[in-house]
């Protein structure tokens, strides 16, 4: 990889018109400071694929402190590896210094091969080894508008092939999150994986047990709330990786008495993708409620069998147990666990219709999400279809007609 292919402006379709004006400002400022400056990663890949990128990442030979000195709107972040975030209102342009090769492989790696310390600077030639996939390792040079390709990434873009750089067994062990990134990019880009990139996915899932829960939650968001949730779920299931993110869910999926679970999950993921496709908002709380709904029902049954106590206590105990177990795999911010819990608690109120409480329920901040969840359950085959129809009618009745709850309000 020491002799890269230099693809001139005439050999690719990257135009500065397709690059964020703010990213161009950063690239040009670095160039004016006599620094090397390249657009890299998804920004380059997506333009080559004929799409408009959402993120524009830049690499340079300047160290973070010197980058900060060039931009008054720059903040340095990160412990494992220092990054410069340059703020333009809501848009953040990330600038990274070329990463180098780790010198002491023993002290910098865990017993499983995971990189522990990563704050090493290097050259452009070394930086390529710290990237993951060939299609994410194309460097657009602002100096002459060429693309620098060290690893035949341009060919893989054209072939729609996802290929890991280097020895896959080593690269996955260095950072097991790459297992999930492989799935995510294959789902997002609709690429086929190279055989040597795909094969370890069936064998190395256990490495995810050593990944901090906070990182796994971040990957959960990227897998399921970026518009390719259903495809990501199918691939995770295929490679046996979903178990390492939602172990309680997989236990239920494998049991015959939860046959409705797979249709519910697939419909929830499909709906999420559709909402994002038309610009609607989505919340992790809803998907968490869906993923953990049947583990909650399973836990409730176990508690009912083992303890003679009231149903409210059983429900609250079950919710606590399920969310606590999930937090061991993916740390979940309280606002999302609270949202999922409220969706669950409203299900019994939607099922057991008390007309005098209808207005109060409909004014609940989580009513719409809870109602959508009720529809999901009905579509999956749960015995709540009558209630789903009733709540749908309540919301769609003409204002001049008598509403079904007013006579008992």
C-alpha positions in Angstrom: 0.0 0.0 0.0 3.0 2.3 -0.2 2.3 3.1 -3.9 -1.3 4.4 -4.0 -3.2 4.9 -7.2 -3.8 8.6 -7.8 -7.1 9.1 -9.6 -7.1 12.6 -11.3 -10.1 14.9 -11.4 -11.1 13.6 -14.8 -11.3 10.0 -13.4 -14.0 10.4 -10.8 -17.3 12.2 -10.2 -16.5 14.1 -7.0 -17.4 17.8 -7.5 -16.9 20.5 -4.9 -20.6 21.4 -5.5 -21.5 18.2 -3.7 -19.3 18.9 -0.7 -20.6 20.9 2.2 -19.5 24.6 2.0 -18.3 24.4 5.6 -16.2 21.3 4.9 -14.7 23.2 1.9 -13.9 26.1 4.2 -12.0 23.8 6.5 -10.1 22.1 3.7 -9.1 25.4 2.2 -8.0 26.8 5.5 -5.8 23.8 6.2 -4.4 24.1 2.7 -3.6 27.8 3.2 -1.7 26.8 6.3 0.5 24.6 4.2 -1.0 21.5 5.7 -2.1 18.3 4.0 -5.9 18.1 3.9 -8.1 15.3 2.6 -11.8 14.5 2.7 -12.1 10.9 3.6 -14.6 8.2 4.6 -18.4 8.2 4.0 -18.3 11.7 2.4 -16.1 10.5 -0.5 -17.8 7.1 -0.7 -21.3 8.4 -0.9 -20.5 11.0 -3.6 -18.9 8.3 -5.7 -22.1 6.3 -5.3 -24.2 9.2 -6.5 -25.6 10.2 -3.1 -25.4 13.4 -1.0 -23.4 12.7 2.1 -24.6 13.6 5.6 -21.2 13.7 7.2 -17.9 15.2 6.0 -14.8 14.0 7.7 -11.4 15.5 7.1 -7.8 14.2 7.9 -4.7 16.3 8.0 -1.0 16.0 9.1 -1.6 18.8 11.7 -2.0 17.7 15.3 -5.2 18.7 17.0 -3.8 21.6 19.0 -2.6 23.3 15.8 -5.9 22.7 14.0 -7.6 24.4 17.0 -5.3 27.4 16.5 -6.6 27.8 12.9 -10.3 27.9 13.9 -11.9 30.0 16.6 -15.0 27.7 16.4 -13.0 24.5 17.1 -13.3 22.2 20.1 -11.1 19.3 20.9 -12.8 16.1 22.0 -11.9 12.4 22.7 -9.6 10.5 25.1 -8.7 7.4 23.0 -7.9 9.6 20.0 -8.0 13.4 20.0 -10.3 15.0 17.4 -11.0 18.5 16.3 -14.7 19.4 16.0 -15.2 22.6 14.0 -18.7 24.1 14.6 -20.8 25.9 12.0 -24.1 26.3 13.7 -25.7 22.8 13.7 -23.1 21.3 11.4 -19.9 19.9 12.8 -16.9 19.2 10.6 -14.6 16.6 12.2 -10.9 16.9 11.6 -8.6 14.0 12.6 -4.8 13.9 12.5 -3.3 11.0 10.5 -3.1 8.0 12.7 0.1 6.0 13.0 1.1 2.5 13.7 1.1 1.3 17.3 4.7 0.5 18.4 4.2 -1.6 21.5 1.6 -4.2 20.5 1.5 -5.9 23.9 0.8 -2.9 26.1 -1.6 -1.4 23.7 -3.8 -4.5 23.1 -6.0 -6.5 25.4 -5.7 -10.3 25.8 -8.3 -10.6 23.1 -6.4 -8.3 20.6 -8.5 -5.2 21.2 -6.8 -1.9 20.9 -6.7 -0.1 24.2 -4.6 3.0 23.4 -5.0 4.7 20.1 -3.5 8.2 20.5 -0.7 7.7 18.0 -0.1 10.2 15.1 1.4 9.2 11.8 1.5 9.8 8.0 -1.1 9.4 5.3 0.5 6.1 4.4 0.1 4.8 7.9 -3.4 6.3 8.3 -4.8 3.8 5.8 -4.1 0.9 8.2 -6.3 2.5 10.8 -9.3 2.6 8.5 -11.7 -0.3 8.4 -13.1 -0.9 4.9 -11.6 -0.2 1.5 -14.6 1.9 0.4 -14.1 4.1 3.5 -10.4 4.6 2.8 -10.5 6.9 -0.3 -8.9 10.3 0.2 -10.0 13.3 -1.8 -7.1 15.7 -2.0 -8.2 19.4 -2.0 -4.7 20.4 -3.4 -5.4 19.0 -6.8 -8.9 17.4 -6.6 -7.5 13.9 -7.0 -8.6 10.8 -5.1 -5.8 8.8 -3.4 -6.6 5.1 -3.3 -4.2 2.8 -1.4 -6.3 -0.4 -1.4 -8.4 -0.6 -4.6 -11.3 1.0 -2.8 -12.5 2.6 -6.0 -12.8 -0.8 -7.6 -14.8 -2.0 -4.6 -17.1 1.0 -4.9 -17.8 0.1 -8.5 -18.3 -3.6 -7.7 -20.4 -2.8 -4.6 -18.2 -4.9 -2.5 -17.5 -4.4 1.2 -13.9 -5.5 2.0 -12.0 -5.2 5.3 -8.5 -3.7 5.0 -5.8 -6.2 6.2 -6.3 -9.5 7.9 -10.0 -9.7 9.0 -9.3 -11.9 12.0 -6.8 -9.3 13.3 -8.8 -6.3 12.4 -12.0 -7.6 14.0 -10.1 -8.4 17.2 -8.5 -5.0 17.3 -12.0 -3.5 17.4 -14.9 -5.9 17.7 -17.4 -3.1 16.8 -16.1 -3.6 13.3 -18.3 -6.8 13.2 -21.4 -4.6 13.6 -20.0 -1.9 11.2 -19.6 -4.6 8.6 -23.3 -5.5 9.0 -24.3 -1.8 9.0 -22.5 -0.8 5.9 -23.6 -3.9 4.0 -27.2 -3.1 5.0 -26.9 0.6 4.3 -25.0 0.4 1.0 -26.7 -2.8 -0.2 -23.2 -4.1 -0.8 -22.1 -7.8 -0.8 -19.3 -8.7 1.6 -16.0 -10.1 0.3 -15.8 -13.8 1.4 -12.8 -13.2 3.7 -14.6 -10.2 5.3 -17.8 -12.1 5.9 -16.6 -15.5 7.1 -15.3 -14.3 10.6 -18.8 -12.8 11.4 -20.1 -16.3 12.0 -17.3 -17.1 14.5 -16.1 -13.9 16.3 -19.4 -12.6 17.7 -18.2 -13.4 21.3 -15.7 -10.6 21.1 -18.7 -8.2 21.4 -19.0 -9.3 25.0 -15.9 -7.2 25.8 -17.2 -4.0 24.2 -18.4 -1.3 26.7 -22.2 -1.0 26.8 -22.0 2.7 25.8 -20.4 1.8 22.5 -22.9 -0.9 21.8 -25.8 1.6 22.4 -24.1 3.9 19.9 -24.0 1.1 17.4 -27.7 0.3 18.1 -28.6 3.8 17.1 -26.6 3.6 13.9 -28.0 0.1 13.0 -31.6 0.8 13.6 -32.3 4.5 13.4 -30.6 5.4 10.1 -33.1 4.1 7.6 -31.9 0.5 7.1 -33.1 -1.1 10.3 -34.9 -4.1 8.8 -31.9 -5.0 6.6 -29.6 -4.6 9.5 -31.7 -6.9 11.7 -31.9 -9.6 9.0 -28.1 -9.6 8.7 -27.5 -9.6 12.5 -29.8 -12.6 12.8 -28.0 -14.3 9.9 -24.6 -14.0 11.5 -25.7 -14.7 15.0 -24.7 -11.2 16.2 -28.1 -9.9 17.4 -27.7 -12.1 20.5 -24.8 -9.9 21.7 -26.9 -6.8 21.6 -30.3 -8.0 22.7 -29.8 -11.4 24.4 -33.2 -11.5 26.1 -34.9 -10.9 22.8 -33.1 -13.8 21.1 -34.2 -16.1 23.9 -37.8 -15.3 23.2 -37.3 -15.5 19.4 -36.2 -19.1 19.9 -39.3 -20.2 21.9 -42.4 -21.5 20.2 -44.8 -19.6 22.5 -43.5 -16.2 21.2 -44.2 -16.8 17.5 -45.7 -13.3 17.2 -42.5 -11.7 18.2 -40.7 -11.9 14.8 -43.6 -10.3 12.9 -43.9 -7.5 15.5 -40.2 -6.7 15.3 -40.0 -6.8 11.5 -43.0 -4.5 11.3 -41.6 -2.1 13.9 -38.3 -1.9 11.9 -40.1 -1.5 8.6 -42.2 1.3 10.0 -39.1 3.0 11.4 -37.4 2.9 8.0 -40.5 4.3 6.3 -40.8 7.2 8.7 -37.2 8.1 8.2 -37.6 7.9 4.4 -40.3 10.6 4.5 -38.5 12.8 7.0 -40.5 11.9 10.1 -38.9 11.6 13.5 -38.2 8.3 15.3 -37.2 7.6 18.9 -35.1 4.8 20.3 -37.7 4.4 23.0 -40.2 2.9 20.6 -37.8 0.3 19.2 -36.6 -0.6 22.7 -40.2 -1.1 23.7 -40.6 -3.4 20.7 -37.3 -5.4 21.2 -38.0 -6.0 24.9 -41.8 -6.4 24.8 -41.8 -10.2 24.8 -38.9 -10.5 27.2 -41.1 -8.4 29.5 -44.1 -10.7 29.0 -41.8 -13.7 29.7 -40.6 -12.2 32.9 -44.1 -11.3 34.0 -45.2 -14.9 33.6 -42.2 -16.2 35.6 -42.9 -13.7 38.4 -46.6 -14.7 38.5 -45.6 -18.3 38.8 -43.1 -17.7 41.6 -44.8 -15.0 43.6 -48.2 -14.4 44.9 -48.4 -10.6 44.8 -50.5 -7.9 43.1 -50.2 -7.4 39.3 -48.9 -3.8 39.6 -45.9 -5.0 41.7 -45.2 -7.8 39.3 -45.3 -5.5 36.3 -43.0 -2.9 37.8 -40.6 -5.6 39.0 -40.6 -7.2 35.5 -39.9 -3.8 33.9 -37.0 -3.2 36.2 -35.5 -6.6 35.7 -35.7 -6.5 31.9 -34.3 -3.0 31.6 -31.5 -3.8 34.1 -30.5 -6.9 32.1 -30.5 -4.9 28.9 -28.3 -2.2 30.4 -25.6 -4.8 30.9 -25.3 -5.1 27.1 -26.3 -1.6 25.9 -26.3 1.4 28.3 -29.5 3.2 27.6 -30.1 6.9 28.6 -32.9 7.3 31.1 -35.1 9.3 28.8 -35.3 6.3 26.5 -35.9 3.7 29.2 -38.6 6.0 30.6 -40.2 6.3 27.2 -40.2 2.5 26.7 -41.7 2.0 30.2 -44.5 4.5 29.5 -45.4 2.8 26.2 -45.6 -0.5 28.1 -47.7 0.9 31.0 -50.2 2.5 28.6 -50.9 -0.9 26.9 -53.1 -2.1 29.7 -55.0 1.2 29.7 -55.5 0.9 26.0 -56.6 -2.7 26.3 -59.0 -2.3 29.2 -61.0 0.6 27.8 -62.7 2.8 30.4 -64.6 5.5 28.5 -64.5 8.0 31.3 -60.6 8.0 31.1 -60.3 8.3 27.3 -59.6 12.0 27.1 -57.0 11.7 29.9 -55.2 8.9 28.1 -55.3 10.7 24.7 -53.7 13.7 26.3 -50.8 11.6 27.6 -47.5 12.6 26.0 -46.8 9.0 25.0 -50.3 8.2 23.8 -49.5 8.3 20.1 -46.5 6.0 20.5 -48.5 3.7 22.8 -51.3 3.6 20.2 -48.9 2.8 17.4 -47.5 0.0 19.6 -51.0 -1.4 20.1 -51.4 -1.4 16.3 -48.1 -3.3 16.0 -49.3 -5.9 18.4 -52.6 -6.3 16.6 -50.8 -6.7 13.2 -48.5 -9.4 14.8 -51.5 -11.4 15.8 -52.0 -10.5 19.4 -55.6 -10.5 20.7 -55.9 -6.7 20.8 -57.4 -6.1 17.3 -60.8 -4.9 18.7 -59.1 -2.3 21.0 -56.9 -1.2 18.1 -59.9 -0.6 15.9 -61.7 1.2 18.8 -58.9 3.6 19.5 -58.5 4.3 15.7 -62.2 5.1 15.5 -62.0 7.5 18.5 -59.3 9.5 16.7 -60.9 9.6 13.3 -64.6 10.4 14.2 -66.0 13.6 12.8 -66.2 16.3 15.4 -70.0 16.7 14.9 -70.8 13.0 15.7 -71.3 11.7 19.1 -67.9 10.4 20.4 -68.1 7.0 22.1 -66.7 8.2 25.4 -68.8 11.3 25.9 -71.8 9.6 27.3 -69.8 8.3 30.3 -67.4 11.2 30.6 
